[in-house]
Amino acid sequence: MPAASTILVVEDDAIVRMLIVDVLEELEFNVLEAADAAEALAVIQNAAQVIDLMMTDVGLPDMDGKQLANKVRELRPVLPILFASGYAENIDVPPGMQVIGKPFSIDQLRDKVKSMLPA
């Protein structure tokens, strides 16, 4: 059986972050957490840390999720990025990035994450 994929969850709302982390851990992913873009970039900059997918809220306190994604792509050009947004239909995202609308079900999250991870 392959090693579990590692997902970085960036979400400033602690309760929402905890729920997402719980769901992903139940789906047997390894999960890293960041409360804002600065924390996320600190994790991303650690070259030794394996990350297979970053899931980020669009609305973060220190910069928006798209700005974060642009910075992340400079460091990890092929990292898949999933945006979570209450306004999913209004977001244009670059190639290799996808959006999941909030609120989302556990099944929606699982299917979206699995579809974005390398087989």
DSSP file (Angstrom, degrees, kcal/mol; ACC not computed):
  #  RESIDUE AA STRUCTURE BP1 BP2  ACC     N-H-->O    O-->H-N    N-H-->O    O-->H-N    TCO  KAPPA ALPHA  PHI   PSI    X-CA   Y-CA   Z-CA
    1    1 A M              0   0    0      0, 0.0     3,-0.1     0, 0.0     0, 0.0   0.000 360.0 360.0 360.0 133.2    0.0    0.0    0.0
    2    2 A P        -     0   0    0      0, 0.0     3,-0.1     0, 0.0     2,-0.0  -0.255 360.0 -91.5 -67.7 157.0    1.4    3.4   -0.9
    3    3 A A        -     0   0    0      1,-0.1     2,-0.0     0, 0.0     0, 0.0  -0.322  52.5 -93.0 -63.8 150.2    2.3    5.9    1.8
    4    4 A A        -     0   0    0      1,-0.1    25,-0.1    -3,-0.1    -1,-0.1  -0.347  42.2-111.2 -65.2 144.3   -0.5    8.3    2.7
    5    5 A S        -     0   0    0     23,-0.2    25,-2.8    -3,-0.1     2,-0.5  -0.445  26.9-128.5 -73.2 151.4   -0.5   11.6    0.9
    6    6 A T  E     -a   30   0A   0     23,-0.2    46,-3.0    -2,-0.1    47,-1.2  -0.904  22.8-167.8-108.0 127.6    0.3   14.8    2.9
    7    7 A I  E     -ab  31  53A   0     23,-3.0    25,-2.8    -2,-0.5     2,-0.6  -0.949  13.1-148.0-118.7 130.6   -2.1   17.7    2.7
    8    8 A L  E     -ab  32  54A   0     45,-2.6    47,-3.3    -2,-0.4     2,-0.6  -0.874  15.6-159.2 -95.5 119.6   -1.4   21.2    4.0
    9    9 A V  E     -ab  33  55A   0     23,-3.1    25,-2.3    -2,-0.6     2,-0.6  -0.893   6.6-170.3-104.0 121.1   -4.6   22.8    5.2
   10   10 A V  E     +ab  34  56A   0     45,-3.3    47,-2.5    -2,-0.6     2,-0.3  -0.935  26.1 140.8-113.9 111.2   -4.6   26.7    5.4
   11   11 A E        -     0   0    0     23,-2.2     6,-0.1    -2,-0.6    49,-0.1  -0.946  39.5-156.8-155.0 124.9   -7.6   28.0    7.2
   12   12 A D  S    S+     0   0    0     47,-0.3     2,-0.8    -2,-0.3    -1,-0.1   0.735  77.3  84.6 -80.8 -20.8   -7.8   31.0    9.6
   13   13 A D     >  -     0   0    0      1,-0.2     4,-2.9     2,-0.0     5,-0.2  -0.728  69.9-155.4 -83.0 111.9  -11.0   29.8   11.3
   14   14 A A  H  > S+     0   0    0     -2,-0.8     4,-2.3     1,-0.2    -1,-0.2   0.847  90.1  49.1 -59.6 -37.4   -9.8   27.3   13.9
   15   15 A I  H  > S+     0   0    0      2,-0.2     4,-2.2     1,-0.2    -1,-0.2   0.935 113.4  45.5 -69.8 -45.3  -13.1   25.4   14.1
   16   16 A V  H  > S+     0   0    0      1,-0.2     4,-2.6     2,-0.2     5,-0.2   0.925 113.4  51.1 -61.4 -44.0  -13.3   25.0   10.3
   17   17 A R  H  X S+     0   0    0     -4,-2.9     4,-2.8     1,-0.2     5,-0.2   0.922 109.2  50.6 -59.5 -44.7   -9.7   24.0   10.2
   18   18 A M  H  X S+     0   0    0     -4,-2.3     4,-2.7    -5,-0.2    -1,-0.2   0.905 110.6  49.4 -60.8 -42.2  -10.2   21.4   12.9
   19   19 A L  H  X S+     0   0    0     -4,-2.2     4,-2.4     2,-0.2    -1,-0.2   0.929 112.5  46.7 -63.6 -45.6  -13.2   19.9   11.0
   20   20 A I  H  X S+     0   0    0     -4,-2.6     4,-2.7     1,-0.2     5,-0.2   0.929 113.4  49.1 -62.3 -45.3  -11.3   19.7    7.7
   21   21 A V  H  X S+     0   0    0     -4,-2.8     4,-2.7     1,-0.2     5,-0.2   0.921 110.4  51.0 -60.8 -44.9   -8.3   18.2    9.4
   22   22 A D  H  X S+     0   0    0     -4,-2.7     4,-2.3    -5,-0.2    -1,-0.2   0.927 111.6  47.3 -58.4 -45.9  -10.4   15.6   11.2
   23   23 A V  H  X S+     0   0    0     -4,-2.4     4,-1.6     1,-0.2    -2,-0.2   0.940 113.5  47.1 -62.3 -47.7  -12.1   14.6    7.9
   24   24 A L  H  <>S+     0   0    0     -4,-2.7     5,-2.3     1,-0.2    -1,-0.2   0.881 111.9  50.6 -64.6 -37.6   -8.8   14.3    6.0
   25   25 A E  H ><5S+     0   0    0     -4,-2.7     3,-1.7     1,-0.2    -1,-0.2   0.889 107.4  53.4 -67.7 -37.2   -7.3   12.3    8.8
   26   26 A E  H 3<5S+     0   0    0     -4,-2.3    -1,-0.2     1,-0.3    -2,-0.2   0.832 104.6  55.5 -63.8 -30.3  -10.3   10.0    8.9
   27   27 A L  T 3<5S-     0   0    0     -4,-1.6    -1,-0.3    -5,-0.2    -2,-0.2   0.349 125.1-110.0 -82.2   6.5   -9.7    9.5    5.1
   28   28 A E  T < 5S+     0   0    0     -3,-1.7     2,-0.3     1,-0.3    -3,-0.2   0.798  70.4 140.5  70.3  33.9   -6.1    8.5    6.1
   29   29 A F      < -     0   0    0     -5,-2.3     2,-0.4   -25,-0.1    -1,-0.3  -0.741  56.4-118.6 -94.2 153.1   -4.2   11.5    4.8
   30   30 A N  E     -a    6   0A   0    -25,-2.8   -23,-3.0    -2,-0.3     2,-0.4  -0.796  38.1-155.8 -83.5 135.2   -1.3   13.0    6.7
   31   31 A V  E     -a    7   0A   0     -2,-0.4     2,-0.3   -25,-0.2   -23,-0.2  -0.956  18.5-170.4-125.8 132.0   -2.3   16.6    7.5
   32   32 A L  E     -a    8   0A   0    -25,-2.8   -23,-3.1    -2,-0.4     2,-0.4  -0.878  19.4-146.5-109.4 148.4   -0.3   19.7    8.2
   33   33 A E  E     +a    9   0A   0     -2,-0.3     2,-0.3   -25,-0.2   -23,-0.2  -0.907  19.2 176.2-121.9 145.7   -2.0   22.8    9.5
   34   34 A A  E     -a   10   0A   0    -25,-2.3   -23,-2.2    -2,-0.4     3,-0.1  -0.986  19.2-157.1-142.9 138.4   -1.5   26.6    9.0
   35   35 A A  S    S+     0   0    0     -2,-0.3     2,-0.3   -25,-0.2   -25,-0.1   0.633  78.5   3.6 -88.7 -15.6   -3.7   29.4   10.4
   36   36 A D  S  > S-     0   0    0     24,-0.1     4,-2.2    25,-0.1     5,-0.1  -0.938  85.4 -86.7-157.8 178.3   -2.6   31.9    7.8
   37   37 A A  H  > S+     0   0    0     -2,-0.3     4,-2.9     1,-0.2     5,-0.2   0.869 120.5  56.6 -63.7 -38.1   -0.4   32.5    4.7
   38   38 A A  H  > S+     0   0    0      1,-0.2     4,-1.8     2,-0.2    -1,-0.2   0.927 109.8  44.9 -61.2 -44.4    2.7   33.2    6.7
   39   39 A E  H  > S+     0   0    0      1,-0.2     4,-1.7     2,-0.2    -1,-0.2   0.914 112.9  52.0 -64.1 -41.3    2.5   29.9    8.5
   40   40 A A  H  X S+     0   0    0     -4,-2.2     4,-2.7     1,-0.2    -2,-0.2   0.924 108.6  49.8 -61.4 -44.5    1.7   28.1    5.3
   41   41 A L  H  X S+     0   0    0     -4,-2.9     4,-2.5     1,-0.2    -1,-0.2   0.855 105.8  57.0 -65.2 -34.0    4.8   29.6    3.5
   42   42 A A  H  X S+     0   0    0     -4,-1.8     4,-0.5    -5,-0.2    -1,-0.2   0.903 111.0  43.6 -61.9 -39.9    7.0   28.6    6.4
   43   43 A V  H >< S+     0   0    0     -4,-1.7     3,-1.1     1,-0.2     6,-0.2   0.931 113.9  50.1 -68.4 -46.0    5.9   24.9    5.9
   44   44 A I  H 3< S+     0   0    0     -4,-2.7    -2,-0.2     1,-0.3    -1,-0.2   0.858 105.3  57.7 -61.2 -36.8    6.2   25.2    2.1
   45   45 A Q  H 3< S+     0   0    0     -4,-2.5     2,-1.3    -5,-0.2    -1,-0.3   0.666  81.5  93.8 -72.2 -15.4    9.7   26.6    2.4
   46   46 A N    X<  -     0   0    0     -3,-1.1     3,-2.0    -4,-0.5    -1,-0.1  -0.662  62.7-166.1 -78.9  98.4   10.9   23.6    4.3
   47   47 A A  T 3  S+     0   0    0     -2,-1.3    -1,-0.2     1,-0.3    -2,-0.1   0.735  82.6  60.9 -61.6 -23.4   12.2   21.6    1.4
   48   48 A A  T 3  S+     0   0    0     -3,-0.1     2,-0.6     2,-0.1    -1,-0.3   0.678  84.4  94.3 -77.3 -16.4   12.4   18.4    3.5
   49   49 A Q  S <  S-     0   0    0     -3,-2.0     2,-0.4    -6,-0.2    -3,-0.0  -0.667  72.4-140.2 -83.9 118.3    8.7   18.5    4.1
   50   50 A V        +     0   0    0     -2,-0.6     2,-0.4   -43,-0.0    -2,-0.1  -0.614  25.0 176.4 -74.3 130.4    6.7   16.4    1.7
   51   51 A I        +     0   0    0     -2,-0.4   -44,-0.2     1,-0.1     3,-0.1  -0.984  15.5 177.8-136.4 126.3    3.4   18.0    0.6
   52   52 A D  S    S+     0   0    0    -46,-3.0     2,-0.3    -2,-0.4   -45,-0.2   0.666  72.5   6.6 -99.8 -20.5    1.2   16.5   -2.0
   53   53 A L  E     -b    7   0A   0    -47,-1.2   -45,-2.6    26,-0.1     2,-0.5  -0.965  58.9-147.0-160.5 140.9   -1.6   19.0   -2.0
   54   54 A M  E     -bc   8  81A   0     26,-2.4    28,-3.2    -2,-0.3     2,-0.5  -0.972  11.3-167.3-113.0 129.2   -2.4   22.4   -0.4
   55   55 A M  E     +bc   9  82A   0    -47,-3.3   -45,-3.3    -2,-0.5     2,-0.4  -0.965  17.6 176.2-111.5 121.7   -5.9   23.2    0.5
   56   56 A T  E     -bc  10  83A   0     26,-2.9    28,-2.5    -2,-0.5   -45,-0.2  -0.967  32.5-122.1-131.9 143.6   -6.4   26.9    1.3
   57   57 A D  E     - c   0  84A   0    -47,-2.5    28,-0.2    -2,-0.4     3,-0.1  -0.498  23.2-136.1 -68.2 147.4   -9.3   29.2    2.2
   58   58 A V  S    S+     0   0    0     26,-1.9     7,-3.2     1,-0.2     2,-1.0   0.898  93.5  60.9 -73.6 -39.6   -9.5   32.1   -0.2
   59   59 A G        +     0   0    0     25,-0.3   -47,-0.3     5,-0.2    -1,-0.2  -0.764  68.3 161.9 -94.4 101.1  -10.1   34.6    2.5
   60   60 A L        -     0   0    0     -2,-1.0   -24,-0.1     3,-0.3   -25,-0.0  -0.837  43.9-122.7-114.0 155.2   -7.0   34.7    4.8
   61   61 A P  S    S+     0   0    0      0, 0.0     3,-0.1     0, 0.0    -1,-0.1   0.842 106.1  35.7 -68.4 -32.5   -6.2   37.5    7.2
   62   62 A D  S    S-     0   0    0      1,-0.4     2,-0.3    -3,-0.0   -26,-0.1   0.786 133.2 -13.1 -99.1 -27.4   -2.7   38.3    5.9
   63   63 A M  S    S-     0   0    0     -5,-0.0    -1,-0.4     0, 0.0    -3,-0.3  -0.949  79.4 -93.6-161.1 159.2   -3.1   37.7    2.2
   64   64 A D     >  -     0   0    0     -2,-0.3     4,-2.3    -5,-0.1     3,-0.4  -0.363  38.7-106.8 -80.0 164.7   -5.7   36.1    0.0
   65   65 A G  H  > S+     0   0    0     -7,-3.2     4,-2.6     1,-0.2     5,-0.1   0.805 118.3  55.2 -58.8 -32.5   -5.5   32.5   -1.0
   66   66 A K  H  > S+     0   0    0     -8,-0.3     4,-2.3     2,-0.2    -1,-0.2   0.910 107.7  48.4 -69.1 -40.7   -4.7   33.4   -4.6
   67   67 A Q  H  > S+     0   0    0     -3,-0.4     4,-2.0     2,-0.2    -2,-0.2   0.921 112.9  49.5 -62.6 -42.1   -1.7   35.5   -3.5
   68   68 A L  H  X S+     0   0    0     -4,-2.3     4,-2.8     1,-0.2    -2,-0.2   0.933 108.8  52.3 -60.0 -46.0   -0.6   32.7   -1.3
   69   69 A A  H  X S+     0   0    0     -4,-2.6     4,-2.6     1,-0.2    -1,-0.2   0.893 107.1  52.7 -59.2 -40.7   -1.0   30.2   -4.2
   70   70 A N  H  X S+     0   0    0     -4,-2.3     4,-1.1     1,-0.2    -1,-0.2   0.914 111.9  45.2 -62.3 -42.1    1.2   32.4   -6.4
   71   71 A K  H  X S+     0   0    0     -4,-2.0     4,-1.1     1,-0.2     3,-0.3   0.903 112.3  51.7 -66.8 -41.1    4.0   32.5   -3.8
   72   72 A V  H >X S+     0   0    0     -4,-2.8     4,-3.4     1,-0.2     3,-0.6   0.903 105.6  55.4 -62.0 -41.1    3.7   28.7   -3.2
   73   73 A R  H 3< S+     0   0    0     -4,-2.6    -1,-0.2     1,-0.3    -2,-0.2   0.782 100.6  59.0 -65.8 -26.3    4.0   28.0   -7.0
   74   74 A E  H 3< S+     0   0    0     -4,-1.1    -1,-0.3    -3,-0.3    -2,-0.2   0.865 117.0  33.6 -66.5 -33.7    7.3   29.9   -7.0
   75   75 A L  H << S+     0   0    0     -4,-1.1    -2,-0.2    -3,-0.6    -1,-0.2   0.836 136.5  21.6 -89.8 -37.3    8.6   27.5   -4.5
   76   76 A R  S >< S-     0   0    0     -4,-3.4     3,-1.6    -5,-0.1    -1,-0.2  -0.766  70.7-174.5-134.3  85.5    6.8   24.3   -5.6
   77   77 A P  T 3  S+     0   0    0      0, 0.0    -1,-0.1     0, 0.0    -4,-0.1   0.726  81.4  39.4 -60.4 -26.3    5.7   24.8   -9.2
   78   78 A V  T 3  S+     0   0    0      2,-0.1    -5,-0.1    -5,-0.0    -2,-0.0   0.363  78.6 129.0-107.9   7.2    3.7   21.6   -9.6
   79   79 A L    <   -     0   0    0     -3,-1.6     2,-0.2    -7,-0.1   -26,-0.1  -0.447  60.5-125.2 -65.3 123.8    2.0   21.5   -6.2
   80   80 A P        -     0   0    0      0, 0.0   -26,-2.4     0, 0.0     2,-0.4  -0.483  27.7-158.5 -66.9 139.5   -1.8   21.0   -6.7
   81   81 A I  E     -cd  54  97A   0     15,-1.5    17,-2.3   -28,-0.2     2,-0.5  -0.983   9.6-164.7-127.6 129.9   -3.8   23.7   -4.9
   82   82 A L  E     -cd  55  98A   0    -28,-3.2   -26,-2.9    -2,-0.4     2,-0.4  -0.958   9.4-154.1-114.7 122.1   -7.4   23.5   -3.8
   83   83 A F  E     -cd  56  99A   0     15,-3.3    17,-3.1    -2,-0.5     2,-0.5  -0.779   1.5-154.2 -93.6 137.7   -9.2   26.6   -2.8
   84   84 A A  E     +cd  57 100A   0    -28,-2.5   -26,-1.9    -2,-0.4     2,-0.3  -0.955  27.8 162.3-107.6 128.2  -12.2   26.5   -0.4
   85   85 A S  E >   - d   0 101A   0     15,-2.1    17,-2.8    -2,-0.5     3,-0.7  -0.999  48.7-144.1-149.6 142.3  -14.6   29.4   -0.9
   86   86 A G  T 3  S+     0   0    0     -2,-0.3     3,-0.1    15,-0.2    15,-0.1   0.552 110.5  48.6 -74.5  -7.8  -18.1   30.4   -0.1
   87   87 A Y  T >   +     0   0    0      1,-0.1     3,-2.0     2,-0.0    -1,-0.2  -0.326  69.5 149.7-125.4  48.5  -18.1   32.1   -3.5
   88   88 A A  G X   +     0   0    0     -3,-0.7     3,-1.6     1,-0.3    -1,-0.1   0.824  66.5  59.1 -57.3 -36.5  -16.7   29.2   -5.6
   89   89 A E  G 3  S+     0   0    0      1,-0.3    -1,-0.3    -3,-0.1    -2,-0.0   0.672 101.6  56.9 -70.9 -12.6  -18.6   30.2   -8.8
   90   90 A N  G <  S+     0   0    0     -3,-2.0     2,-0.5     2,-0.0    -1,-0.3   0.337  88.2  95.1 -97.6   8.2  -16.9   33.6   -8.8
   91   91 A I    <   -     0   0    0     -3,-1.6     2,-0.5    -4,-0.2     8,-0.1  -0.866  53.0-162.4-111.3 127.9  -13.3   32.4   -8.8
   92   92 A D        -     0   0    0     -2,-0.5     6,-0.1     6,-0.0    -2,-0.0  -0.904  20.1-167.6 -97.7 130.1  -11.1   31.9  -11.8
   93   93 A V        -     0   0    0     -2,-0.5     3,-0.1     4,-0.1     4,-0.1  -0.914  19.9-112.1-122.4 149.1   -8.1   29.7  -10.9
   94   94 A P    >   -     0   0    0      0, 0.0     3,-1.5     0, 0.0    -1,-0.0  -0.179  54.1 -70.8 -67.3 165.8   -4.9   28.9  -12.8
   95   95 A P  T 3  S+     0   0    0      0, 0.0     3,-0.1     0, 0.0     0, 0.0  -0.247 121.8  29.7 -56.1 144.4   -4.2   25.5  -14.2
   96   96 A G  T 3  S+     0   0    0      1,-0.3   -15,-1.5    -3,-0.1     2,-0.4   0.468 104.2  96.4  83.0   0.6   -3.5   22.8  -11.6
   97   97 A M  E <   -d   81   0A   0     -3,-1.5     2,-0.3   -17,-0.2    -1,-0.3  -0.942  50.8-175.6-122.7 146.7   -5.7   24.6   -9.1
   98   98 A Q  E     -d   82   0A   0    -17,-2.3   -15,-3.3    -2,-0.4     2,-0.4  -0.870  16.0-132.1-135.1 169.3   -9.3   23.8   -8.3
   99   99 A V  E     -d   83   0A   0     -2,-0.3     2,-0.4   -17,-0.2   -15,-0.2  -0.962   8.8-165.6-125.2 139.7  -12.1   25.2   -6.1
  100  100 A I  E     -d   84   0A   0    -17,-3.1   -15,-2.1    -2,-0.4     2,-0.2  -0.996  26.0-127.1-120.3 131.6  -14.5   23.6   -3.7
  101  101 A G  E     -d   85   0A   0     -2,-0.4   -15,-0.2   -17,-0.2   -17,-0.0  -0.541  33.5 -95.7 -80.4 138.6  -17.5   25.6   -2.6
  102  102 A K  S    S+     0   0    0    -17,-2.8   -14,-0.2    -2,-0.2     2,-0.1  -0.778 104.9  44.1 -92.0 143.5  -18.2   26.0    1.1
  103  103 A P  S    S+     0   0    0      0, 0.0     2,-0.3     0, 0.0    -2,-0.1   0.597  82.8 171.3 -77.9 150.9  -20.1   24.4    2.7
  104  104 A F        -     0   0    0     -2,-0.1     2,-0.1    -4,-0.1    -2,-0.1  -0.900  28.7-120.1-123.1 154.2  -18.9   21.1    1.3
  105  105 A S     >  -     0   0    0     -2,-0.3     4,-2.4     1,-0.1     5,-0.2  -0.435  28.3-110.5 -85.5 164.8  -19.7   17.5    2.3
  106  106 A I  H  > S+     0   0    0      1,-0.2     4,-2.8     2,-0.2     5,-0.2   0.910 120.9  51.3 -58.4 -43.0  -17.2   15.0    3.5
  107  107 A D  H  > S+     0   0    0      1,-0.2     4,-2.8     2,-0.2     5,-0.2   0.906 108.8  50.1 -63.9 -41.4  -17.8   13.1    0.3
  108  108 A Q  H  > S+     0   0    0      2,-0.2     4,-2.5     1,-0.2     5,-0.2   0.926 112.5  47.5 -62.0 -43.4  -17.3   16.2   -1.9
  109  109 A L  H  X S+     0   0    0     -4,-2.4     4,-2.7     2,-0.2     5,-0.3   0.942 113.1  48.0 -63.7 -47.3  -14.0   16.9   -0.1
  110  110 A R  H  X S+     0   0    0     -4,-2.8     4,-2.7     1,-0.2     5,-0.2   0.940 114.0  46.0 -57.9 -48.9  -12.8   13.4   -0.4
  111  111 A D  H  X S+     0   0    0     -4,-2.8     4,-2.0     1,-0.2    -1,-0.2   0.894 114.2  47.8 -64.8 -39.8  -13.6   13.1   -4.1
  112  112 A K  H  X S+     0   0    0     -4,-2.5     4,-1.1    -5,-0.2    -1,-0.2   0.935 114.0  46.2 -67.5 -45.8  -12.1   16.5   -4.9
  113  113 A V  H >X S+     0   0    0     -4,-2.7     4,-1.2    -5,-0.2     3,-0.7   0.937 113.6  48.5 -62.3 -46.5   -8.9   15.8   -3.0
  114  114 A K  H 3< S+     0   0    0     -4,-2.7     3,-0.3    -5,-0.3    -1,-0.2   0.868 108.0  55.4 -63.0 -35.3   -8.5   12.3   -4.5
  115  115 A S  H 3< S+     0   0    0     -4,-2.0    -1,-0.3    -5,-0.2    -2,-0.2   0.772 110.4  46.1 -68.8 -23.4   -9.1   13.7   -8.0
  116  116 A M  H << S+     0   0    0     -4,-1.1    -1,-0.2    -3,-0.7    -2,-0.2   0.641  95.5  87.2 -93.9 -16.3   -6.2   16.2   -7.6
  117  117 A L  S  < S-     0   0    0     -4,-1.2   -64,-0.1    -3,-0.3     2,-0.0  -0.583  90.6-100.2 -84.9 146.5   -3.7   13.8   -6.1
  118  118 A P              0   0    0      0, 0.0    -1,-0.1     0, 0.0    -2,-0.1  -0.387 360.0 360.0 -60.0 140.4   -1.4   11.8   -8.4
  119  119 A A              0   0    0     -4,-0.1    -2,-0.0    -3,-0.0    -4,-0.0   0.510 360.0 360.0 -64.0 360.0   -2.7    8.3   -8.7
